[in-house]
Amino acid sequence: MIPITHPRYRSLVTRERLASYTKTGIVSLEGLTAHGRGEAFDYLLGEETTESALRAEKVAAALLLSASHPVISVNGNTAALAAQEIADLQRASHAR
């Protein structure tokens, strides 16, 4: 058990959650590697969202909402870590 006071608690819990989903086939072993690369970039960028990423998020949301036939496609990591948020997005956007 990872103590909640550990400075990397959230990161380690997320990693363990992803690892557990490899057993069910939702996350691939390559997905664990991809997550690790993402964490490395977080550390290099100071774990802050860049202005360009915020703008890209807004543009993506606008495109999704204005699409005639919106579709949401996610990878295993996203499905494992944000299933509820993706379901909420699907309902809000009326995506397939």
Backbone bond lengths (Angstrom), bond angles and torsions (degrees), N, CA, C in turn:
res aa  C-N    CA-C-N  psi(-1)  N-CA   C-N-CA  omega(-1)  CA-C   N-CA-C  phi
1 M - - - 1.447 - - 1.526 108.56 -
2 I 1.304 115.21 135.03 1.461 121.64 -178.99 1.529 108.12 -92.40
3 P 1.324 117.32 123.99 1.463 118.64 -179.94 1.533 110.95 -66.41
4 I 1.309 116.24 138.74 1.464 121.14 -178.00 1.527 111.62 -62.75
5 T 1.301 117.33 -19.13 1.469 121.44 179.62 1.531 112.20 -81.34
6 H 1.335 117.35 -7.82 1.461 120.45 -179.97 1.524 108.96 -62.66
7 P 1.344 118.86 134.76 1.475 120.61 -176.18 1.528 113.56 -61.65
8 R 1.310 117.93 -23.13 1.467 120.88 179.65 1.525 110.68 -112.66
9 Y 1.322 117.49 27.22 1.459 122.63 -176.11 1.526 112.24 -50.90
10 R 1.319 116.43 -54.75 1.472 119.92 -176.01 1.530 111.25 -60.59
11 S 1.314 116.30 -42.73 1.461 120.69 179.59 1.529 111.47 -62.53
12 L 1.318 116.46 -44.29 1.461 120.38 -178.76 1.528 111.94 -68.90
13 V 1.317 117.48 -37.41 1.464 121.09 177.42 1.530 109.66 -65.73
14 T 1.321 116.50 -41.99 1.465 120.40 177.99 1.518 110.49 -61.57
15 R 1.313 116.94 -44.07 1.461 120.84 179.40 1.530 111.00 -61.71
16 E 1.323 116.98 -43.22 1.467 120.70 178.24 1.528 111.26 -64.10
17 R 1.319 116.20 -38.61 1.472 119.94 178.76 1.530 110.36 -63.93
18 L 1.330 116.29 -45.33 1.463 119.53 177.48 1.522 111.29 -61.22
19 A 1.325 116.49 -43.35 1.463 120.35 179.59 1.523 111.06 -59.98
20 S 1.333 117.20 -39.27 1.461 119.57 179.66 1.526 111.10 -66.07
21 Y 1.326 117.18 -32.05 1.466 120.65 179.62 1.528 112.51 -74.94
22 T 1.331 118.44 -13.78 1.468 118.56 174.38 1.530 109.96 -67.37
23 K 1.317 116.72 -28.88 1.473 120.72 -179.49 1.523 112.14 -69.33
24 T 1.331 117.13 -25.80 1.463 121.02 179.95 1.519 112.08 -96.16
25 G 1.334 116.77 -6.78 1.454 120.65 178.94 1.515 114.39 87.17
26 I 1.324 117.97 2.35 1.465 119.86 178.74 1.526 110.10 -72.85
27 V 1.329 116.51 -38.46 1.461 122.50 179.70 1.522 108.31 -114.46
28 S 1.329 115.99 136.68 1.461 120.45 176.63 1.527 109.81 -89.23
29 L 1.314 116.13 163.54 1.467 119.19 176.13 1.526 110.43 -61.32
30 E 1.330 116.50 -34.04 1.464 120.12 176.32 1.523 111.00 -64.74
31 G 1.336 116.54 -28.96 1.457 120.33 176.91 1.512 112.16 -64.19
32 L 1.336 115.87 -34.00 1.464 119.17 176.57 1.523 110.43 -65.81
33 T 1.316 116.12 -39.96 1.463 120.41 177.95 1.526 110.32 -64.79
34 A 1.328 116.18 -43.27 1.471 120.26 179.35 1.525 110.45 -61.17
35 H 1.323 116.81 -40.34 1.461 120.19 178.67 1.533 110.24 -62.49
36 G 1.307 116.44 -42.07 1.464 120.73 178.51 1.519 111.93 -61.64
37 R 1.330 116.19 -40.53 1.473 119.00 177.11 1.524 109.90 -63.84
38 G 1.322 116.81 -41.55 1.462 119.87 178.62 1.514 111.84 -61.39
39 E 1.331 116.15 -41.38 1.466 119.52 177.30 1.523 111.13 -62.37
40 A 1.319 116.90 -38.95 1.466 120.37 179.29 1.528 109.98 -60.81
41 F 1.333 117.25 -43.53 1.463 120.02 177.49 1.519 110.87 -64.67
42 D 1.332 117.61 -37.55 1.469 120.03 176.50 1.523 110.51 -57.17
43 Y 1.321 116.09 -44.99 1.465 119.73 -179.05 1.524 110.43 -65.41
44 L 1.340 116.57 -41.56 1.467 120.12 -178.77 1.528 112.03 -67.21
45 L 1.333 116.44 -33.60 1.462 120.80 -178.88 1.523 112.64 -90.69
46 G 1.313 116.49 3.19 1.456 120.07 179.81 1.516 113.12 78.39
47 E 1.327 116.86 20.67 1.466 123.17 177.67 1.522 112.29 55.06
48 E 1.317 116.37 37.05 1.456 121.94 176.61 1.521 108.96 -122.97
49 T 1.315 115.97 143.88 1.452 120.62 176.82 1.520 108.94 -75.87
50 T 1.324 116.10 130.31 1.464 120.44 -179.09 1.529 110.32 -75.94
51 E 1.318 115.74 159.27 1.464 120.94 178.55 1.524 110.74 -59.71
52 S 1.330 116.89 -41.18 1.473 118.88 -178.76 1.524 110.94 -65.75
53 A 1.321 117.97 -33.86 1.469 120.73 177.42 1.520 110.66 -68.47
54 L 1.319 117.80 -38.68 1.467 120.96 176.84 1.527 111.01 -63.49
55 R 1.337 116.61 -41.67 1.471 120.19 177.95 1.527 110.20 -64.83
56 A 1.320 116.87 -42.48 1.468 120.68 179.38 1.523 110.92 -62.23
57 E 1.312 117.37 -37.56 1.468 121.48 177.42 1.530 110.93 -62.27
58 K 1.323 116.81 -43.44 1.462 120.92 179.65 1.530 111.48 -66.55
59 V 1.320 116.76 -40.50 1.462 120.80 178.40 1.528 109.70 -64.70
60 A 1.327 116.95 -43.66 1.470 120.44 179.24 1.522 110.98 -61.43
61 A 1.326 117.34 -42.09 1.470 121.09 178.91 1.531 110.23 -63.65
62 A 1.322 117.12 -42.67 1.464 120.48 179.46 1.525 110.86 -63.77
63 L 1.310 117.07 -41.64 1.466 120.44 179.09 1.529 110.96 -65.78
64 L 1.314 116.65 -40.74 1.464 120.44 179.24 1.526 110.53 -63.23
65 L 1.319 116.32 -43.89 1.465 120.52 -178.13 1.527 113.18 -71.69
66 S 1.325 117.45 -26.10 1.466 120.09 -178.00 1.532 112.53 -96.11
67 A 1.305 117.99 -4.05 1.467 121.24 -178.27 1.526 111.41 -70.57
68 S 1.318 115.72 144.45 1.470 120.52 176.96 1.523 111.61 -69.95
69 H 1.306 116.49 -38.75 1.467 122.38 -178.70 1.533 108.90 -135.23
70 P 1.332 117.76 72.79 1.466 119.58 -176.14 1.528 112.39 -66.20
71 V 1.314 115.33 144.04 1.457 122.59 178.22 1.525 107.39 -134.23
72 I 1.311 116.15 137.68 1.467 121.30 175.38 1.522 107.21 -111.48
73 S 1.322 116.09 127.56 1.455 121.91 177.57 1.525 107.48 -126.99
74 V 1.326 116.95 127.75 1.461 120.38 -178.09 1.521 110.36 -129.17
75 N 1.325 115.13 160.04 1.455 119.73 175.63 1.525 110.03 -89.56
76 G 1.310 116.11 176.35 1.460 120.95 -177.78 1.513 113.54 -61.31
77 N 1.324 117.23 -38.61 1.458 120.11 179.90 1.525 110.49 -60.82
78 T 1.317 116.32 -44.34 1.456 120.42 179.72 1.521 110.43 -65.56
79 A 1.324 116.53 -43.33 1.468 120.51 178.70 1.526 110.59 -60.22
80 A 1.317 117.28 -39.68 1.464 121.18 -178.00 1.523 112.43 -73.22
81 L 1.322 116.80 -37.22 1.464 120.18 -172.63 1.522 114.39 -96.62
82 A 1.332 117.42 -21.63 1.471 118.64 -173.01 1.524 112.21 -139.46
83 A 1.306 117.28 37.60 1.473 120.58 -177.46 1.524 111.66 -57.49
84 Q 1.318 117.33 -45.91 1.470 120.20 -178.81 1.522 111.37 -64.48
85 E 1.326 116.82 -41.68 1.463 120.38 -179.79 1.530 110.88 -65.47
86 I 1.335 117.36 -37.55 1.463 121.05 177.58 1.527 109.70 -67.02
87 A 1.327 117.31 -40.57 1.469 120.55 176.94 1.530 110.48 -62.81
88 D 1.328 117.05 -40.69 1.474 120.95 177.51 1.530 110.43 -63.08
89 L 1.330 116.12 -42.69 1.465 121.23 178.85 1.526 110.42 -63.17
90 Q 1.317 116.70 -40.48 1.469 120.83 179.22 1.521 110.43 -61.43
91 R 1.304 115.91 -45.93 1.470 119.34 179.66 1.534 111.40 -64.64
92 A 1.307 117.51 -43.18 1.472 121.51 -178.17 1.521 112.15 -67.34
93 S 1.315 116.54 -33.46 1.474 120.55 -175.33 1.523 112.87 -97.94
94 H 1.343 116.28 -10.36 1.471 121.73 -175.37 1.525 111.39 60.81
95 A 1.318 115.95 30.18 1.465 120.40 178.34 1.522 110.68 -75.69
96 R 1.308 114.76 161.34 1.464 120.44 177.81 1.506 109.47 -88.94
